[in-house]
Amino acid sequence: MVTSNDIRTILGSNEALAPVAQQIAEDDSLFDRGLDSFGSVQLMLALEERFGIEFPDEFLTRRSFSTIRAIRETVSAVLQSVAA
């Protein structure tokens, strides 16, 4: 199971979000908090490494990485598709 704290820990390793990672609410826009396109690629790679997954193309959207909730739902969906 993917938790919000798992996501916050990974966000803490992102240069732009590290100072505020623990204060970000579930539905706060990460892009409004400083995440840029380079940071979103770093985030994607960190998530793939942490959860042992590879995001299919249909999940590589701005929306998939826009909030903690969206990331949690996206990672959970990918994990479910791998388990099926």
NORLINSUL-V724105 format. One record per residue. NEAR is the number of other C-alpha atoms within 10 Angstrom. Layout:
near=NEAR
near=NEAR
//
This chain:
near=7
near=14
near=13
near=16
near=13
near=16
near=22
near=21
near=13
near=19
near=26
near=16
near=15
near=18
near=12
near=17
near=21
near=14
near=12
near=13
near=20
near=15
near=10
near=17
near=14
near=15
near=11
near=14
near=18
near=21
near=17
near=10
near=13
near=13
near=20
near=13
near=11
near=9
near=17
near=19
near=14
near=17
near=20
near=20
near=14
near=17
near=20
near=14
near=11
near=12
near=14
near=9
near=14
near=16
near=16
near=8
near=7
near=7
near=16
near=14
near=10
near=12
near=12
near=18
near=24
near=18
near=21
near=24
near=19
near=17
near=23
near=20
near=16
near=19
near=25
near=16
near=14
near=17
near=18
near=10
near=9
near=10
near=7
near=6
//
